Amino acid sequence: MSFRNKTIVLTGASAGIGRTLAISLSQQDANLVLAARNSEALEQTMTACTNYPGKVIAVPTDVTQAEACQQLIEIAIATFGQIDILINNAGIGMLTRFDEVTDISIFEQVMQVNYLGAVYCTHYALPYLKASQGQLVAISSICGKTGVPTRTGYVASKHAMQGFFDTLRIELHSTGVDVLVVSPGFVATDIRQRALGADGKPLGKSPRDETQGNMSVDECVRQIIWAMERRKREHIMTLKGKAIPWAKLIAPGFVDRIVAATIRKTTST
């Protein structure tokens, strides 16, 4: 599938995977509607995309607000007249043991951004995606496949995201709309530095040893685009991630121990 002249709405476009994905798609002559809460960083992403033929607009959007998501889609339609692809990429992390949480509202925050934000955007974009027989893309995580210690809220949000889009794929079977769920592993972004801690505030630094085993953002984006081009239903990026669903059927306790050991090994002390 070519992205030339396709209209793509991309949330979480201000940094990390979102920014690199925006630039890569603009290089393929796509028309982009970029969304994120941080308007200054969003403008920087838009500027980085303007050297290519496709048109680009930036729409500051808080995906936790249904009305803001509706407005985002309305602006996309008013500007380009159609939506061919919606990429739900907005996300926030959470890193703390559950028994150390002092601000329980962080669970609502994480679920609102990671899960409900995707639901809202999808709800308002779906009629236009049906009209174009387009594509829904959800940037999830291998955390949507298994439990991961110190990430209860994040894991729950990604399981919700996985379940929602798996179900929606079935509902949309005869409509021509394809649903792709992408599950990266550890990627070299600042999501862990920005993750919420026990008190509900951003950590400011990653508790993980970021020198170990991170996939580059460029490689992550390359794989996302590869899966989009082929209109895949799911793409899990790591061998461990691909093994998890099968291993859990055979030896769920073993998977728990492996995941726990991996987190201990890659966490700074």
Secondary structure as GFF3:
##gff-version 3
##sequence-region A 1 269
A	DSSP	beta_strand	7	11	.	.	.	ID=ss1
A	DSSP	alpha_helix	16	26	.	.	.	ID=ss2
A	DSSP	beta_strand	31	36	.	.	.	ID=ss3
A	DSSP	alpha_helix	39	49	.	.	.	ID=ss4
A	DSSP	beta_strand	56	60	.	.	.	ID=ss5
A	DSSP	alpha_helix	66	80	.	.	.	ID=ss6
A	DSSP	beta_strand	85	88	.	.	.	ID=ss7
A	DSSP	three_ten_helix	98	100	.	.	.	ID=ss8
A	DSSP	alpha_helix	106	111	.	.	.	ID=ss9
A	DSSP	pi_helix	112	116	.	.	.	ID=ss10
A	DSSP	alpha_helix	117	132	.	.	.	ID=ss11
A	DSSP	beta_strand	135	139	.	.	.	ID=ss12
A	DSSP	three_ten_helix	142	144	.	.	.	ID=ss13
A	DSSP	alpha_helix	152	171	.	.	.	ID=ss14
A	DSSP	beta_strand	178	183	.	.	.	ID=ss15
A	DSSP	alpha_helix	217	229	.	.	.	ID=ss16
A	DSSP	beta_strand	234	236	.	.	.	ID=ss17
A	DSSP	alpha_helix	239	250	.	.	.	ID=ss18
A	DSSP	alpha_helix	252	265	.	.	.	ID=ss19
###
